[in-house]
Amino acid sequence: MPIQFRCPECQRRLAAPRRKAGAALHCPSCQALIAVPEEDFASDGMEATAGSGSFRDVDLIAFPTDRHGEPQQDGDWLAVSRLTIFLQGVLLAATAVVFFVAGMVIGRSTAPTSGRAEVRGPAEVEGQVWYESQGRRRADAGAVVMLLPADFQPDSKLSPEGLRPKDAPVSTLHPSVETIHRWGGDVIRADTAGRFRLRVPRGGSFFFLVMSAHVARGEERPALKDLAQIGRFFLPAVDLLADQAYRWQRLELSGKRRLGDVVLRSPQP
């Protein structure tokens, strides 16, 4: 049976389990720190009485409430058990975890995506370059093929010297080639069968450039958009393309990718 008494601060009727006699607890109504009286002593001079009902496993002071759970002067006695408090804490923690996970999922699904591929590991692309002239298709041996990171803005621009199809082939130690590698791109010349394979340290969005070693553009001018984008990396951009037929496009790379045949054609007479 509980000990019943009044809070000396707010005069609310309170109850506590017998084993809490003499303990200091906070009043659940006014939060004042009060001492639970002994059985034979009441804080307001009244003699303590044993209330009805069982308060098994009660650790908190109980206080009177109405049917809506609000404290009242002359209401039924409400006792809160340790198990109830524990279960409420577990429920609140579980709810918080659920909302946290839901927020993470919703945030990821609605986050804006950029043009770069999500996979950030190494990537490579391979294919074969051909040129068509007078209705015949041949391997474009010596064609220059390169990848340039589309989302990268270099601090300085490269000279086209040594990177044009008509230039003498350069080694991987050439300063411009080393710079392209440092940017996260790659450059190579197609072999005698026109085959190429480019590797980059991280996948993502790239500009893909192929310049024919055998077919000229003739009087056809490069697209202004192409020149503007190429001009981010080379100066002057038109000197890189010279008069050769070319292809400039954007690729999304992730892992290994095969492009197949890249065909460059001479202008129609």
VOPAGU-2260 file (C-alpha; in pm, 1 decimal, decimal comma):
REM VOPAGU-2260
SITE   aa  ch    i         X         Y         Z
SITE  MET   A    0       0,0       0,0       0,0
SITE  PRO   A    1     132,5     350,5     -79,3
SITE  ILE   A    2     205,2     635,3     157,5
SITE  GLN   A    3     -30,2     926,1      90,5
SITE  PHE   A    4      66,5    1282,1     174,9
SITE  ARG   A    5      58,3    1639,8      44,8
SITE  CYS   A    6     331,8    1840,6    -124,8
SITE  PRO   A    7     435,8    2116,3     117,3
SITE  GLU   A    8     476,7    2358,0    -176,9
SITE  CYS   A    9     164,9    2311,3    -393,1
SITE  GLN   A   10     -50,9    2110,1    -151,5
SITE  ARG   A   11    -122,8    1844,3    -413,0
SITE  ARG   A   12    -212,4    1504,0    -277,6
SITE  LEU   A   13      63,5    1262,2    -363,9
SITE  ALA   A   14     143,3     896,3    -314,9
SITE  ALA   A   15     467,7     701,1    -306,9
SITE  PRO   A   16     554,9     336,6    -243,9
SITE  ARG   A   17     647,8     247,9     110,9
SITE  ARG   A   18    1006,9     166,9      18,2
SITE  LYS   A   19    1049,5     535,5     -81,7
SITE  ALA   A   20     984,1     655,4     272,3
SITE  GLY   A   21    1244,8     918,6     360,6
SITE  ALA   A   22    1363,1     953,3      -2,7
SITE  ALA   A   23    1390,7    1292,8    -176,6
SITE  LEU   A   24    1181,1    1310,8    -494,3
SITE  HIS   A   25    1047,0    1584,0    -719,1
SITE  CYS   A   26     678,6    1667,9    -702,0
SITE  PRO   A   27     529,5    1581,7   -1041,6
SITE  SER   A   28     303,4    1886,2   -1018,2
SITE  CYS   A   29     532,2    2174,8    -915,7
SITE  GLN   A   30     870,2    1997,7    -950,3
SITE  ALA   A   31     967,0    2098,6    -595,7
SITE  LEU   A   32    1215,3    1867,4    -422,9
SITE  ILE   A   33    1029,5    1704,8    -133,8
SITE  ALA   A   34    1091,7    1425,0     114,3
SITE  VAL   A   35     854,4    1129,0     128,2
SITE  PRO   A   36     728,9    1111,0     488,4
SITE  GLU   A   37     740,0     804,4     706,2
SITE  GLU   A   38     419,1     607,4     756,3
SITE  ASP   A   39     344,5     775,5    1085,1
SITE  PHE   A   40     410,4    1129,6     961,6
SITE  ALA   A   41     240,1    1355,3     704,0
SITE  SER   A   42     393,7    1670,7     564,0
SITE  ASP   A   43      86,5    1883,1     639,1
SITE  GLY   A   44      31,6    1750,9     988,9
SITE  MET   A   45    -219,5    1488,0     881,6
SITE  GLU   A   46    -170,0    1130,8     975,2
SITE  ALA   A   47     -63,8     926,7     673,5
SITE  THR   A   48    -316,6     677,6     548,3
SITE  ALA   A   49    -285,2     370,0     338,3
SITE  GLY   A   50    -468,8     419,7       8,0
SITE  SER   A   51    -649,0     153,2    -181,9
SITE  GLY   A   52    -500,9     -46,2    -468,4
SITE  SER   A   53    -162,6    -194,1    -539,5
SITE  PHE   A   54     145,1      13,7    -636,9
SITE  ARG   A   55     369,8    -276,3    -736,5
SITE  ASP   A   56     703,8    -174,9    -892,4
SITE  VAL   A   57     626,4     196,6    -858,2
SITE  ASP   A   58     936,8     420,8    -851,0
SITE  LEU   A   59     776,5     763,7    -904,5
SITE  ILE   A   60     551,1     965,1    -685,5
SITE  ALA   A   61     193,6     925,2    -803,3
SITE  PHE   A   62     -43,1    1218,7    -827,5
SITE  PRO   A   63    -419,5    1260,8    -872,8
SITE  THR   A   64    -553,6    1308,2   -1224,7
SITE  ASP   A   65    -888,6    1344,0   -1392,7
SITE  ARG   A   66   -1006,9    1122,4   -1676,9
SITE  HIS   A   67    -808,2    1332,6   -1925,3
SITE  GLY   A   68    -483,4    1281,4   -1739,1
SITE  GLU   A   69    -475,9    1634,3   -1593,8
SITE  PRO   A   70    -382,3    1686,5   -1226,2
SITE  GLN   A   71    -675,0    1772,7    -999,2
SITE  GLN   A   72    -726,2    1822,9    -630,2
SITE  ASP   A   73    -976,0    1544,0    -569,5
SITE  GLY   A   74    -925,9    1280,8    -833,8
SITE  ASP   A   75    -824,2     920,4    -865,8
SITE  TRP   A   76    -466,9     824,9    -787,0
SITE  LEU   A   77    -236,2     762,4   -1080,6
SITE  ALA   A   78      81,6     554,8   -1041,8
SITE  VAL   A   79     346,5     514,8   -1308,9
SITE  SER   A   80     550,1     194,1   -1305,1
SITE  ARG   A   81     911,6     149,7   -1409,3
SITE  LEU   A   82     803,0     -87,3   -1686,5
SITE  THR   A   83     565,4     174,3   -1829,4
SITE  ILE   A   84     836,2     439,8   -1828,5
SITE  PHE   A   85    1083,6     199,4   -1988,5
SITE  LEU   A   86     838,1     102,1   -2262,7
SITE  GLN   A   87     756,5     466,9   -2331,9
SITE  GLY   A   88    1127,1     544,0   -2363,1
SITE  VAL   A   89    1177,5     254,2   -2603,5
SITE  LEU   A   90     878,7     372,4   -2809,8
SITE  LEU   A   91    1011,5     727,2   -2830,2
SITE  ALA   A   92    1358,3     604,0   -2930,3
SITE  ALA   A   93    1214,2     373,7   -3197,2
SITE  THR   A   94    1000,7     658,3   -3334,3
SITE  ALA   A   95    1304,4     884,9   -3353,1
SITE  VAL   A   96    1503,5     617,8   -3539,7
SITE  VAL   A   97    1218,9     558,2   -3785,6
SITE  PHE   A   98    1186,1     928,5   -3865,5
SITE  PHE   A   99    1563,9     965,1   -3897,8
SITE  VAL   A  100    1586,9     676,8   -4145,6
SITE  ALA   A  101    1284,7     805,8   -4336,7
SITE  GLY   A  102    1445,0    1149,2   -4359,4
SITE  MET   A  103    1766,6    1001,4   -4494,0
SITE  VAL   A  104    1580,1     799,8   -4758,6
SITE  ILE   A  105    1364,5    1094,1   -4865,1
SITE  GLY   A  106    1666,8    1325,0   -4870,9
SITE  ARG   A  107    1860,2    1091,4   -5096,8
SITE  SER   A  108    1567,9    1034,0   -5330,5
SITE  THR   A  109    1495,6    1406,5   -5368,9
SITE  ALA   A  110    1854,8    1534,7   -5369,3
SITE  PRO   A  111    1947,3    1705,4   -5697,3
SITE  THR   A  112    2177,9    1500,5   -5913,1
SITE  SER   A  113    2456,5    1638,9   -6123,1
SITE  GLY   A  114    2570,8    1522,4   -6460,6
SITE  ARG   A  115    2855,3    1321,7   -6310,8
SITE  ALA   A  116    2818,8     946,4   -6279,8
SITE  GLU   A  117    2755,2     820,4   -5927,0
SITE  VAL   A  118    3026,7     554,3   -5945,1
SITE  ARG   A  119    3360,3     711,6   -5853,9
SITE  GLY   A  120    3596,0     420,1   -5922,6
SITE  PRO   A  121    3825,2     385,4   -6225,2
SITE  ALA   A  122    3659,2     381,3   -6566,6
SITE  GLU   A  123    3762,2     302,7   -6921,7
SITE  VAL   A  124    3619,8     329,7   -7269,6
SITE  GLU   A  125    3724,8     146,6   -7583,5
SITE  GLY   A  126    3626,4     138,3   -7947,2
SITE  GLN   A  127    3752,4     161,2   -8302,6
SITE  VAL   A  128    3791,0     467,0   -8524,7
SITE  TRP   A  129    3712,0     447,1   -8895,6
SITE  TYR   A  130    3707,2     702,8   -9173,2
SITE  GLU   A  131    3498,0     699,6   -9487,0
SITE  SER   A  132    3617,1     850,2   -9812,5
SITE  GLN   A  133    3470,8     797,8  -10157,4
SITE  GLY   A  134    3237,7     530,7  -10023,9
SITE  ARG   A  135    3513,6     320,6   -9867,2
SITE  ARG   A  136    3571,1     264,9   -9495,1
SITE  ARG   A  137    3919,7     222,3   -9351,9
SITE  ALA   A  138    4074,7     208,6   -9006,4
SITE  ASP   A  139    4175,0     558,4   -8896,3
SITE  ALA   A  140    4523,4     469,4   -8771,6
SITE  GLY   A  141    4685,4     755,3   -8582,4
SITE  ALA   A  142    4356,6     929,1   -8498,7
SITE  VAL   A  143    4381,3    1126,8   -8173,1
SITE  VAL   A  144    4131,1    1020,9   -7905,8
SITE  MET   A  145    4096,3    1191,3   -7566,4
SITE  LEU   A  146    3878,1    1223,5   -7260,0
SITE  LEU   A  147    3851,0    1552,8   -7069,9
SITE  PRO   A  148    3657,6    1582,6   -6739,6
SITE  ALA   A  149    3346,9    1784,8   -6824,3
SITE  ASP   A  150    3298,2    1928,6   -6473,7
SITE  PHE   A  151    3659,0    2040,1   -6437,4
SITE  GLN   A  152    3766,4    2400,8   -6490,2
SITE  PRO   A  153    4145,0    2417,5   -6541,5
SITE  ASP   A  154    4342,8    2714,2   -6412,9
SITE  SER   A  155    4545,5    2731,2   -6733,8
SITE  LYS   A  156    4499,2    2614,8   -7092,5
SITE  LEU   A  157    4717,3    2386,4   -7299,4
SITE  SER   A  158    4880,8    2449,7   -7631,2
SITE  PRO   A  159    4754,5    2218,3   -7909,9
SITE  GLU   A  160    5112,9    2149,6   -8018,7
SITE  GLY   A  161    5191,5    1776,7   -8020,2
SITE  LEU   A  162    4826,9    1672,8   -7975,4
SITE  ARG   A  163    4700,5    1720,0   -8332,9
SITE  PRO   A  164    4677,1    1420,1   -8567,7
SITE  LYS   A  165    4926,9    1575,1   -8811,3
SITE  ASP   A  166    5182,7    1641,1   -8536,7
SITE  ALA   A  167    5457,7    1393,5   -8465,9
SITE  PRO   A  168    5338,5    1145,2   -8201,2
SITE  VAL   A  169    5435,3    1242,0   -7846,1
SITE  SER   A  170    5517,8    1019,9   -7551,3
SITE  THR   A  171    5329,0     996,9   -7223,8
SITE  LEU   A  172    5599,6    1219,5   -7075,9
SITE  HIS   A  173    5496,2    1511,5   -7293,1
SITE  PRO   A  174    5396,2    1804,2   -7063,4
SITE  SER   A  175    5051,3    1839,3   -7222,5
SITE  VAL   A  176    4981,2    1465,8   -7187,6
SITE  GLU   A  177    5093,2    1472,4   -6824,4
SITE  THR   A  178    4865,1    1770,7   -6760,4
SITE  ILE   A  179    4563,6    1593,1   -6911,4
SITE  HIS   A  180    4636,2    1293,5   -6687,5
SITE  ARG   A  181    4663,2    1525,2   -6388,7
SITE  TRP   A  182    4322,0    1669,5   -6477,4
SITE  GLY   A  183    4178,2    1317,7   -6458,4
SITE  GLY   A  184    4155,1    1261,9   -6835,3
SITE  ASP   A  185    4343,7    1058,6   -7093,5
SITE  VAL   A  186    4470,3    1090,1   -7451,3
SITE  ILE   A  187    4592,9     828,7   -7700,3
SITE  ARG   A  188    4638,7     763,9   -8070,7
SITE  ALA   A  189    4445,8     483,5   -8239,9
SITE  ASP   A  190    4658,6     184,0   -8341,8
SITE  THR   A  191    4696,9      53,5   -8696,7
SITE  ALA   A  192    4354,5    -110,8   -8675,3
SITE  GLY   A  193    4196,8     209,5   -8547,0
SITE  ARG   A  194    4145,6      64,8   -8198,3
SITE  PHE   A  195    4175,7     274,9   -7883,2
SITE  ARG   A  196    4132,9     232,3   -7508,1
SITE  LEU   A  197    4121,6     524,0   -7266,6
SITE  ARG   A  198    4143,8     492,5   -6888,3
SITE  VAL   A  199    4059,1     749,6   -6621,0
SITE  PRO   A  200    4105,4     722,0   -6241,9
SITE  ARG   A  201    3743,6     812,7   -6165,2
SITE  GLY   A  202    3419,2     770,0   -6356,1
SITE  GLY   A  203    3188,3    1059,7   -6424,0
SITE  SER   A  204    3101,4    1302,0   -6701,1
SITE  PHE   A  205    3360,5    1353,3   -6976,7
SITE  PHE   A  206    3405,7    1525,3   -7308,6
SITE  PHE   A  207    3504,5    1270,1   -7572,0
SITE  LEU   A  208    3710,6    1398,1   -7865,8
SITE  VAL   A  209    3818,6    1208,2   -8176,0
SITE  MET   A  210    4023,1    1377,0   -8448,5
SITE  SER   A  211    4078,8    1191,3   -8775,6
SITE  ALA   A  212    4430,9    1142,0   -8905,2
SITE  HIS   A  213    4310,4    1087,6   -9263,8
SITE  VAL   A  214    3992,8    1284,4   -9331,1
SITE  ALA   A  215    3975,4    1663,0   -9353,9
SITE  ARG   A  216    3670,1    1874,5   -9271,9
SITE  GLY   A  217    3696,9    2068,3   -9591,7
SITE  GLU   A  218    3513,1    2398,1   -9572,3
SITE  GLU   A  219    3283,0    2280,0   -9292,5
SITE  ARG   A  220    3339,5    2492,4   -8981,2
SITE  PRO   A  221    3342,8    2355,2   -8626,7
SITE  ALA   A  222    3029,4    2418,6   -8422,3
SITE  LEU   A  223    3057,2    2728,1   -8202,5
SITE  LYS   A  224    2942,8    2524,8   -7899,5
SITE  ASP   A  225    3221,3    2273,1   -7960,0
SITE  LEU   A  226    3481,2    2549,2   -7985,6
SITE  ALA   A  227    3355,8    2709,9   -7663,9
SITE  GLN   A  228    3384,1    2384,1   -7469,8
SITE  ILE   A  229    3718,9    2286,0   -7622,6
SITE  GLY   A  230    3841,2    2637,6   -7544,1
SITE  ARG   A  231    3813,8    2559,6   -7172,1
SITE  PHE   A  232    4112,5    2328,3   -7213,1
SITE  PHE   A  233    4306,9    2444,0   -7523,0
SITE  LEU   A  234    4405,6    2780,7   -7661,4
SITE  PRO   A  235    4336,3    2845,8   -7938,3
SITE  ALA   A  236    4068,6    2575,5   -7971,4
SITE  VAL   A  237    4045,9    2603,2   -8349,0
SITE  ASP   A  238    4417,8    2520,8   -8380,5
SITE  LEU   A  239    4365,1    2188,9   -8203,9
SITE  LEU   A  240    4105,2    2078,9   -8457,1
SITE  ALA   A  241    4297,3    2231,9   -8747,9
SITE  ASP   A  242    4118,1    2118,4   -9065,4
SITE  GLN   A  243    4059,2    1756,4   -8961,1
SITE  ALA   A  244    3721,8    1583,5   -8929,9
SITE  TYR   A  245    3633,2    1535,5   -8563,1
SITE  ARG   A  246    3371,0    1417,9   -8315,8
SITE  TRP   A  247    3303,9    1599,5   -7988,5
SITE  GLN   A  248    3045,4    1462,3   -7748,1
SITE  ARG   A  249    2970,1    1415,5   -7380,5
SITE  LEU   A  250    2992,3    1071,5   -7220,7
SITE  GLU   A  251    2892,2     935,8   -6881,0
SITE  LEU   A  252    3147,4     676,2   -6775,0
SITE  SER   A  253    3120,6     413,5   -6504,4
SITE  GLY   A  254    3339,3     104,1   -6506,8
SITE  LYS   A  255    3409,3     -34,6   -6854,2
SITE  ARG   A  256    3226,2      90,7   -7160,2
SITE  ARG   A  257    3257,4      -7,3   -7524,9
SITE  LEU   A  258    3158,7     253,6   -7781,0
SITE  GLY   A  259    3194,5      32,8   -8084,2
SITE  ASP   A  260    3270,8     200,4   -8416,4
SITE  VAL   A  261    3338,2     572,8   -8439,3
SITE  VAL   A  262    3310,6     673,2   -8804,5
SITE  LEU   A  263    3442,6    1003,9   -8936,9
SITE  ARG   A  264    3342,1    1099,6   -9290,0
SITE  SER   A  265    3486,7    1335,9   -9543,8
SITE  PRO   A  266    3249,1    1610,2   -9660,5
SITE  GLN   A  267    3040,5    1538,0   -9963,9
SITE  PRO   A  268    3169,9    1705,6  -10283,8
